[in-house]
Amino acid sequence: MNRRSTPQLVLCSLVPLLLVAACASRPTPTQPPTPVNAATAAPPTATTAPTATPIPTPTLDPSIDPLTGQTVADAAALQHRPILVRYGNDRIARPPSGLGSADMVFEELAEGGFITRITGAYLSTLPETVGPIRSARPVVIDLMQQLDAALVYAGASIGTTQLLDQQPYPQYAHVGRGGDLFFRSPAKPAPHNLYLGLPALRERMIADKADKPVELRGLAFAAGAPTGSPAGKIYIAYPGEAPVAYAYEPTAGVYQRYVEGVPYTDALTGKQLAPANVIIVYAEHKNSSIVEDTLGNVALLINLVGKGRVQVFRDGVMVEGSWQRDQPAQLMRYVAADGADIALRPGQSWVQIVPTDYQIKVE
């Protein structure tokens, strides 16, 4: 992990997010969202108009995980399709199982101003247990397209289901395809107790002829610490039960994660989750007219194509720059002011998606 290497690049595609899914009702928000007609509304405008940016074409090392920049013991583990797993993040759902093994983790706001949802992306390591698994949201469509990935989830609203049905990517839910692979844990109440084993799912994907090698390009990695502003602590004011903080731990060179002031651990290991990189992506959020729960909360639309502000945290420093995606079939790039790619530290990355007006506190 601490080896010095020539930057590696990985490219996939994120797509503008459309309609969200929710399975549980939420407390009434202080300021209910104002619905707009998603069928007639124009797509959200990117933070800044996209500009065509040349994408470097590096020589790929088949033994290096393109999502972490780390060498794997068995290069054959990378010759598969990534798997996306939707996690619940309600207080009662914690701690999650298996997130410590994810190559990348994405977190976005859910409707109603109450909680966030999390998506773990798995390629090089497949935990025996992942969960609790919850419903799909708009971001999953975007993530499937950027990673050419399969999706594991626990249902969706009618609107999101219709969108998922249009996608060519493998999808596995507890009611439907692959339902026999899911199981309930007596340790937590429903719906926060649905789990699955990823090795068994990989075997099912192979049997379904739904697995394949995927070429992933776009992310840059380098062992050497970049020049940036000191950043020992990060505070992200997600609402309700979801405020997040990270504290830099210099010995391991990682950011220890806290939620509601409590260490955020992996139930499989008992260890605190601590990514090598924290990436804060500022993107436009707007409401749709798709009702997602019994309180009338509506799906969020998040625009992740174009250009916008990004903050990359690694090695105790923050690098300001911009995220760039000129077209849906690209993985989001992180670019410094001089136009160079911001190299990530080899290891796990957490991508925190926030509205453009969020105030992130850094110490």
N, C-alpha and C positions, 0 to 999 in steps of 0.2 A: 504493500500500500504506500510505502514511503519511497518507492523507487522513483528515480528521475526518468522521465520518458519524453519522447517527442509527442507533442499534442496529438491526440486521436480525435477524429470527428465522426459524428453519427447523424444521419438525417432520416426522418420519417415525416408524418404529416399530421398536423392538428387541424381541425375544421371548426368553423364557427359553431357555437353551441346553439341548440334549439331547445327543445322542450324538456322539462324536468319531471322526475317521478318521485312520489313520496308514499310511504306506507303507513305512517303514523301521524296522528293529529298533533298540532303544536299549540302551545299557549298563545293566546291572542297577542300579537305584537303591539307595541306602543303606537307605532305608526303603520297601519296596514298599507300594503302596496297598492298602487293604482293600476288596475289592469289596462292593457292596450290590446288591440286586436292583432294577434300574431299572424293571422292569415293575410292581413292587408298592410301591416306595418313594414316599413323598410328595415333591412338588416341594420344592426347597430353599427355605428361609424367607428372605425379604428381610432385609437388615441391620436395617431398621426397617419397621414396618407402613406400607404406602402410605397417603397422604392425598390426597384430591382437591385438586388445585391448579389454579386457573384458568390457562389458556394464553392469553397475549396474542395478539391478531390484528392484526399490523402490515400496513401497505401494502407489498407486495412490489415491488421494482424489477426488471423483467425482465432488466436488463443486469448485475445483481449475482449472482455465483455464491453460492447459498444455503449451500454447504458451506465456503466460504472468506471470504465477506464482501467479496470483491474484484470490481471492475468488469472485465468481459471485453470484448475488442475486438469480438466478434461474438455478439450475444445469442442467435442461432440455435443456438450450441453448447450452450446450456443447455436446449434443447427436446428432450432425449433422456432415456433411462433410464440411471441410473448403472451402472457396471460394476465388480464386485468381482473382484479377482485375488488368489488365494492364493499366498503366497510361502514358500519354504523359508528357514529361518534358520540352518541348520547352518553350521559354520565353512567347510566346503568349498563351500557355495553362495554365499558372499559374493565380491564385492559384487553386490547385486541390480541389475537393470536397470529403470529407469522409475519407481522410487518417488519420485524428486524431483518428478515431475509429478502425483502423486496429490493430490486435494483433501483427503482425510483418510486416516490410516493407523491401523489397530487392531492391537494386539499382545496375545496371550494365551498362557498356559502350555499346553504340550502334556503329554500323559500321560507318566508315567515319571520326572518330575523331571530332565529332561535338557536341554530346549531349549524355545524358544517358536516360535510360528508367527505370520505377519504377513499382514494383508489390506489391500491398497491399494484405495481407493474413487476411481474416475475419472469425472468429468463434463465439466469445461470443457476439459481437455487430454488427448489420447490419444497416448501414445508409440508409436513405430514398433515398439518391442520391450519386452516386459515378461517378467519371470521372474528366476530359475528358478521355475516353477510347480509347486506341490506339492498334496497331498491336502486334502480338506475336513475341517473340524472342526465342533463344535457351533455355534460362534459364527457360522458363515456363514449358518445358518438365521435367526438373530437379525438379522444385518446385511441380508440380503435383504429381510426384512420391514420393517425400519426405513427402508430407502432405496428400496423397491420396485425392487430392482436385479437385474441379471443376474449370474451367477456363472461365473467361469473357474477351473477346478481340474483336478487330475490324479488323479482317482479318489477312492475312499472305501471305508471298511470296509462290510461288509454292513449293519450297523445304521444307519450314517449314510446309506448309499445308499437304504435304505428310507424314511428320513425325508425325504431330498431328493426322492424320487419323489412325495411327497405335497404338495410345494410348487408353486405356480402360476407361479413365476418362471423365466425362461429360464436354462438351464444348458448350459455348453459344456465338454467334456472331450476329452482327446486320444484317448480311445477312446469313440466315440459321436458325438453331435451336434457338428458343427463340427470334427471331428478333423483334417480336411485343412488347417486353419489353423495347427496347431501344428507346430513344428520343433525338432530337436535341434541343440545347439551342440557342436562338437568341442572347445571350450575347457574343458569340465567333464565329469566322468564322470556316467553315469546313476546315480540318477534326478535328479541336480541340474543337468540340462542341457536342460530342456524350456521352450520360449519360444513367444510368440505376438505378433502385431501388433494393437494395438487399433483402428487405423483400418479394417483389413480385417474385424475382428470387428463393428464398428459397421455396416458395409455388409451383412454377413451377417444381423445382427439386423433391419435394415430389410427385407431380402429375405424373412426369415422372418416378417415382421409381428410381431416380438417387441420392437420399439422403440416408445417413446411418450414424450411429455412427462410429467414427474413433479413434482407439487407437493411441495416440501420446506420444512417449517416447524419451528422450534424453537430453533435456535442463535442467540445474540445476539452481535453484533460492535460494537466501538467502537474508534476509533483511540487515544483517550486512555488512558494507563496508569492502572490502578486503584490503590487503596490496599491494601497488603498487606505481608507480611513479606519482607525481603530474601532472594533466592534466586538466587545466582549459579551454584550447582552442585547437581545432582540425582543421586543414586545409587540404582538399583533393582536389588536383589540377585536377579535372575532366576538360575536354577540353571545348572550345567554350562557350556555354551559361550555363554550368553546374557546375562551381566550387562551392564546398560546404565548409561551415565552421560550427562548433558547438561551443557554449560557455556555460560553466557549470553555472547553476543557483542553488546555494546551498540551498536556502529556500525550493524549491520544490524537489531538488535532481535530476534535469533533465538537458539534454543538448539541449539548444535552437538552432534550425537549421536556417542557412542562405544560400541562393543561390545567387551568384553574389553580395554578400554583403548586400542583402535585406532579412528581415525576411520572412521565408517561412511559409505561413499561410494556414489554411483550410478555404475554401470559405463558408462552412456551419456554422462555428462558428466565423470566423474572428480571431481566436486565432493562435499564432505562434506554429508550430509543435515542440515538445520538448520530444524526447524519453528518457526513463530511461537508456537505454543502446545504445551505438554505438559500432558496431562490425566491424572491418576492416579485411576482408578476402583477403589474397594475393594468387592469383591463376594464373596459366599459361594461357595466351591468345594467340591464333594463328588464322590466316586467313584461310577461306575455299575458295572454288571456286564458291560458290553460290552468284550470283549477286543480290543485294538487292535494288538498286535504279537506277535511270536514269543516274547517274554519274559513274556507274560501281563499286560502293563500295560493298565489299563482307562481308558475314556473319562472325562473330567471333565465334570461338570455345573456350570454357572456361572449363578447367579441374577442377572439384570439387570433385573428388574421390581420396583418398590417404591421403596425409598429407602435411601440409604447415604452413606458418606463420600466426598468428592471433594476433590482438591487441583488447582487450576488455576494453572499457571505461565505468565507472560507478562511481557515488559518487565522482567525481572530481579526480579520479586516473585512471591510465592505467596499465593493467596487460598484460604482454607479454606471449605468449604461442604458441600453435599449434592447428590448426584445424585437425580433424581426421574423416575420413569416410572410413572404410575398405571395404564396399560394397555399391552398389547403394541404397539398401533398408534400409538406415540408415539416420537419421537426423544428420547433422554435429555437432560433439561435440567440445567443446572448452576446451582445457586441459592445465594446468599450467606445469611448468618445473618439479614439483615433481610428476606429473602423476595424480593429482587430477583434477576434473572438475572445471572450472572457473564458479563460481556461478554468475548468472545475478541478477540485482536488479529487484524485481517484477514490471512489467509494460511493456510498449511497447519497442521493440528493432528495430533498423535500422541496417541492414546488408549491408555494403558497400563493393562491390566486386571490387578489383583493380588488375592490373597486378603486377607481382612479383617485378618489378623494380620501382614501384611507390615510391616516397619520400613523406611521410606524415609528415607534420609539427605539432608538439605538443608543447604547451606552458603551 
